[in-house]
């Protein structure tokens, strides 16, 4: 099997950059007015760490981490997206809201650029995953290598993710090194009530 025949595998969102693998509480309009309780979120994250810490010693080794479902690691609240998308939230006459021809052309060009960038990233991912699965480096995938590919890619991604999280390179993860959306959202709690409201989220978007 040659590289051109290699299918793009489903990439875990944690490795990066991600993204489909987190439960977004803002996805349902009925939930948008509901504030995020940082205390509940921290409690959930503590339980997630404890579940990964199989021997209960307060540390997660790479071996323990290899048995963790990446979807569980990043499950919770998606960090707020502060980017302006195609002129949205920019006021009357902005791109995407009846802007003039030049605005619409610029918007189409940006969309085309983003599509090209996404395709380039997909091709890079295909090349990288093929090289990972090609254990003997002969430029082809044998039936054995192809069959082992899901587990090979999973193990590689888990190892890469562990190394990124292990910021002090001591070979184990502490609770402080585990992904925490509560920590990222805490600065938005400007009134210190332990809740992040839509208004507080909006302040960040408008910066």
C-alpha positions as CSV (number, residue, x, y, z in Angstrom):
1,X,0.0,0.0,0.0
2,X,1.4,3.3,-1.1
3,X,1.1,6.7,0.6
4,X,-1.4,7.9,-2.0
5,X,-3.7,5.0,-0.9
6,X,-3.4,5.7,2.8
7,X,-6.6,6.9,4.4
8,X,-6.6,9.8,6.7
9,X,-7.1,8.5,10.2
10,X,-9.4,10.1,12.8
11,X,-7.1,12.4,14.8
12,X,-7.6,12.8,18.5
13,X,-8.3,16.3,19.3
14,X,-6.2,16.6,22.2
15,X,-3.2,16.2,20.4
16,X,-3.5,19.2,19.6
17,X,-5.0,20.8,18.5
18,X,-8.4,20.5,19.0
19,X,-10.8,20.3,18.7
20,X,-15.4,17.1,18.3
21,X,-13.9,15.5,21.3
22,X,-15.2,17.9,24.0
23,X,-18.7,18.5,25.2
24,X,-19.5,22.2,24.5
25,X,-22.0,23.5,26.9
26,X,-22.6,26.4,24.6
27,X,-23.6,24.3,21.6
28,X,-27.3,24.1,22.7
29,X,-29.1,27.5,22.7
30,X,-31.0,26.4,25.8
31,X,-27.8,26.1,27.7
32,X,-26.2,29.4,26.6
33,X,-27.7,31.5,29.4
34,X,-26.5,29.0,32.0
35,X,-23.3,30.1,33.8
36,X,-20.3,27.7,34.1
37,X,-19.8,26.6,37.7
38,X,-16.0,26.6,38.2
39,X,-16.3,24.5,41.4
40,X,-18.2,21.8,39.6
41,X,-15.8,21.9,36.7
42,X,-12.8,21.5,39.1
43,X,-14.5,18.6,40.9
44,X,-15.0,16.9,37.5
45,X,-11.4,17.4,36.6
46,X,-10.2,16.0,39.9
47,X,-12.2,12.9,39.3
48,X,-10.8,12.6,35.8
49,X,-7.2,12.7,37.2
50,X,-8.1,10.2,39.9
51,X,-9.5,7.8,37.3
52,X,-6.2,8.1,35.3
53,X,-4.1,7.6,38.5
54,X,-4.6,3.9,38.6
55,X,-2.4,3.2,41.7
56,X,-3.7,6.2,43.6
57,X,-0.2,7.7,44.3
58,X,-1.2,11.2,43.1
59,X,0.9,10.9,39.9
60,X,0.0,9.6,36.4
61,X,2.8,7.7,34.7
62,X,3.1,7.3,31.0
63,X,2.0,3.7,31.3
64,X,-1.2,4.8,33.2
65,X,-1.7,7.6,30.7
66,X,-1.6,5.1,27.8
67,X,-4.7,3.5,29.2
68,X,-6.7,6.8,29.3
69,X,-9.3,7.6,26.7
70,X,-8.2,10.9,25.2
71,X,-11.8,11.9,24.9
72,X,-12.1,11.7,28.7
73,X,-9.0,13.9,29.2
74,X,-10.4,16.8,27.4
75,X,-14.1,16.3,28.1
76,X,-15.8,19.4,29.6
77,X,-16.2,23.0,28.7
78,X,-14.6,24.1,25.4
79,X,-12.4,27.2,25.9
80,X,-14.1,30.3,24.5
81,X,-13.4,31.1,20.8
82,X,-12.4,34.8,20.7
83,X,-11.7,35.0,17.0
84,X,-13.8,37.1,14.7
85,X,-15.2,34.8,12.0
86,X,-15.7,36.4,8.6
87,X,-16.7,39.8,10.0
88,X,-19.2,38.6,12.5
89,X,-19.7,40.8,15.6
90,X,-18.1,43.7,13.8
91,X,-21.1,45.9,13.5
92,X,-23.3,47.1,10.6
93,X,-21.9,46.9,7.1
94,X,-19.3,44.3,8.1
95,X,-18.4,41.3,6.0
96,X,-21.1,38.7,6.2
97,X,-23.7,41.3,7.0
98,X,-24.4,42.8,3.7
99,X,-21.0,44.3,3.2
100,X,-20.0,45.7,-0.2
101,X,-18.6,43.7,-3.1
102,X,-15.0,44.2,-1.9
103,X,-15.8,43.0,1.5
104,X,-17.5,39.8,0.1
105,X,-14.6,39.2,-2.2
106,X,-12.1,39.5,0.7
107,X,-14.2,37.1,2.8
108,X,-14.3,34.6,-0.1
109,X,-10.5,34.8,-0.4
110,X,-10.0,34.2,3.3
111,X,-12.3,31.2,3.1
112,X,-10.3,29.8,0.2
113,X,-7.1,30.4,2.1
114,X,-8.5,28.6,5.1
115,X,-9.6,25.6,3.0
116,X,-6.1,25.4,1.4
117,X,-4.5,25.5,4.9
118,X,-6.8,22.8,6.1
119,X,-6.1,20.6,3.2
120,X,-2.3,21.2,3.7
121,X,-2.7,20.1,7.3
122,X,-4.6,17.0,6.3
123,X,-1.9,16.1,3.8
124,X,0.7,16.6,6.4
125,X,-1.2,14.5,8.9
126,X,-1.6,11.7,6.3
127,X,2.2,11.8,5.6
128,X,3.0,11.7,9.3
129,X,0.6,8.9,10.1
130,X,1.8,6.9,7.2
131,X,5.4,7.2,8.4
132,X,4.4,6.2,11.9
133,X,2.5,3.1,10.6
134,X,5.4,2.2,8.3
135,X,7.4,0.4,11.0
136,X,10.2,-0.9,8.7
137,X,10.5,2.4,6.8
138,X,10.2,0.8,3.3
139,X,7.7,3.4,2.0
140,X,4.9,0.8,1.9
141,X,2.4,-0.7,4.4
142,X,2.4,-4.4,4.7
143,X,-0.8,-6.2,5.7
144,X,0.6,-6.5,9.2
145,X,1.5,-2.8,9.4
146,X,-1.9,-1.8,8.1
147,X,-3.7,-4.0,10.5
148,X,-1.6,-2.7,13.4
149,X,-2.1,0.9,12.3
150,X,-4.9,2.0,14.7
151,X,-3.1,0.8,17.8
152,X,0.3,2.1,16.5
153,X,-1.2,5.6,15.9
154,X,-3.0,5.6,19.2
155,X,0.1,4.7,21.1
156,X,2.2,7.3,19.3
157,X,-0.4,10.1,20.0
158,X,-0.8,9.1,23.6
159,X,3.0,9.3,24.0
160,X,3.2,12.7,22.3
161,X,0.4,14.0,24.3
162,X,2.0,12.8,27.6
163,X,5.3,14.5,26.7
164,X,3.5,17.8,25.9
165,X,1.7,17.7,29.2
166,X,4.8,16.7,31.2
167,X,6.2,20.2,31.3
168,X,9.0,19.5,33.8
169,X,10.1,16.3,32.0
170,X,10.1,14.2,35.2
171,X,8.2,11.3,33.6
172,X,5.0,11.7,35.5
173,X,2.0,14.0,35.4
174,X,0.8,15.9,38.5
175,X,-2.7,17.3,38.9
176,X,-1.3,20.7,37.8
177,X,0.0,19.3,34.6
178,X,-3.3,17.6,33.6
179,X,-5.5,19.6,31.2
180,X,-7.7,22.0,33.2
181,X,-10.4,24.2,31.5
182,X,-11.4,25.5,35.0
183,X,-7.9,27.1,35.2
184,X,-8.3,28.7,31.8
185,X,-11.8,30.0,32.5
186,X,-11.1,31.3,36.0
187,X,-9.7,34.6,34.9
188,X,-13.1,35.4,33.3
189,X,-14.8,35.2,36.7
190,X,-14.4,38.9,37.2
191,X,-16.8,39.2,40.2
192,X,-15.3,36.2,42.0
193,X,-18.6,34.3,42.5
194,X,-17.2,31.1,41.1
195,X,-19.4,31.3,38.0
196,X,-18.6,32.4,34.5
197,X,-21.6,34.0,32.8
198,X,-22.3,34.8,29.2
199,X,-21.6,38.5,30.0
200,X,-18.2,37.7,31.3
201,X,-17.5,35.5,28.3
202,X,-18.7,38.4,26.0
203,X,-16.1,40.7,27.6
204,X,-13.4,38.4,26.5
205,X,-14.8,38.1,23.0
206,X,-15.0,41.9,22.7
207,X,-11.4,42.5,23.7
